[in-house]
């Protein structure tokens, strides 16, 4: 192989190497900018400024088009309150989501279905309470009452879906009642 051919081949390898490195840097920069934009959008939408809570929201893959689902997150808590989600609870959950106006096939509806697949975490719960606190600052007493009652009504429907024995007795377990009580406390009078 001649010296000239060897130099051409070496330059081609170098160009290829540096092009790949440049593309990696561009991809990393694009990802960083996307995360920053998503964080800023979530901060603006939610009113939350705590970086840890924002990290939790981002880990949940929430964005501008899916954040509406987060308002109904307590329904996930109710469904999981007894350690598992049965089919009756799942169906009641989907009915409650649809009644809230999140249509099947929408990004927010899909996000809620994903939330339902995984047992709630303390970080997610903390993020929801941080959001509800911020929302309370923006609502007057009548609006808070309306939000609280609507959320409790939907959560109660999920809780009652599989409770009781042969349709008799208390349909809401103590764990489900604790979640309902926590929802009520999140939106005080």
N, C-alpha and C positions, 0 to 999 in steps of 0.2 A: 504494500500500500504506500503510495507516495505521501510525501510530507504535506502537500496541498490537500489531498483527499482526507488525510488524517485531521488536519486543521478544520476542514469543513464539517466533518463528522463531530469533532469536539465542540465546535460552535453550535451545531444543531442540538447536541445533548445539553449544552449550557442554556441555550434559549428555551428548550423544553423544560428544563429544571426551573429556571427563573419564571417562566410563564405559569407553571404549576404553583410555585410559591406565591406569585402575585395573585393568582386566583384564590388561593387559600386565604390570603390576607383580605382580599375584597369580600369573600364570603363571610369571613369573621366580622369584618366591619359592618356588612349588611345585617348580619344577625344581631350585632350589638345595637345598631340603630333601630332595628325592629323591636328589640326588647325595651329600649328606652322609650320608643313611641308608645308601645303597649302599656308600659308602666305609667307614662304621663296620661294616657287616655283613661286608664283605670283610676288614677288619682283624681282626675277631673270628674269622671262619672260618679265615683263612689264618695268623694269628699274625704277619703282616707289618706293620711300622709305618712303613716307608720311604715317604714321600709319592710319590716318583717311581715306585716299583714299584706302589703302589696306583693311581696314574694309569694305568699300563700295563694293569693288570687291568681297570680301568673302561673303558678304550679298547677292550678285547677284549669288552666287554659281558658280563662275568662278574658274576653275582649269586648269591644264596643257592641258587637252583635250578639253576644251571649250573656252579657251582664244582667239582663232582665231576669234570667233564670235564677240568679243568686238570691233574689227577693224571696223565692219559694224554697230556699234551702232547708228551712225547718221541717218541711214535709219529708225530706230525706231522713232527718233526725227521728221523726215520729215513726216512719216506716222501719227504721233500724232499732228502735228503742228496746225491743225484746231480743235483740241479738241476730235477727235474720229478717229478710223481707219475703213474705209469702205471696202467692199469686193474687190473692184478694187485695192485699195492701198495694201491690204493684198496679193493679187495675184501678183502684181508688185513687192512687197517686196520679196516674195518667189522666183520669177524668178531672181531677182538681187542677192539674196543669192546664188542660184544655179550657176549663171554665175561667181560668185566669187570663186567657187570651193567647197562650203560646201554642201555636198550631203545630201539629205533627209535621215533621220535615223541616221546621225552622231551626236555625242554629241554637237558639235558646232552648227549645224543646229537646234537641239532641243532647245538649249539655246536661240538662236535668236527668235524662235517661242514663247518661254516663255517671252522674253523681250517685244515682240510685244503686249502681253496681258495686259500690265500694262503701264499706262501713265508715261513717263520719269520723273525723279526727279532731283532736283538741284544737289544732291550728286552724282548721276550717271553721270550727265553731267560734273560735276567737275572732276570726275575720268577719263572720256574719254579725256578731255582736258589735264589732267596731263599726261596720256599715250601718246597723240599725241605730246606733248612737248618733252617727253623723246625720242620718235621715231625720231623727227626732229633732235635731236643731233646726231643720228646715220646715217642719210641719207644725201647725197649730194643734191645739187639743182635739178639735173635731176631726182633723185629718189623721192624727195618730190613732184615734179611736176607730176610724174607718179601716185603716191598715191593719190594726190589731184584730178587729172582729173578722175581717175577710180572711186573714191568715189563719186565725184559730178555727174558723169554720172549715176551711179546706183541710187543715191538719187533723181536726176532729174526725172528718170523714175518712181519712186514711187510718186513723187510730181505731175507729169503730168497724172497719172493714172485716177484720177477722177475729174480733173479740167475742167474749161470751161463750157459753157452752150451749149448743143447740139453739143459739139465738136468744138465750136467756141470761140474766145476770148482767153485771157490769161489763160493757163491751170495751172499756178502756182500761188497760193495765196500769199499775202504779208507775212504771217507767214511762209509758206514753203520757200519763198525766203530768209527770215532772217536766216533760218537754213542752206540753201545752202551757203549763204554768210559767215556764221560762219565756215562752213567746209573749205571754201577757205582760210579764215584767219588762220585756224589751221595749214595749211601747206604752209607757205609763200615761195615766190621765193628765 
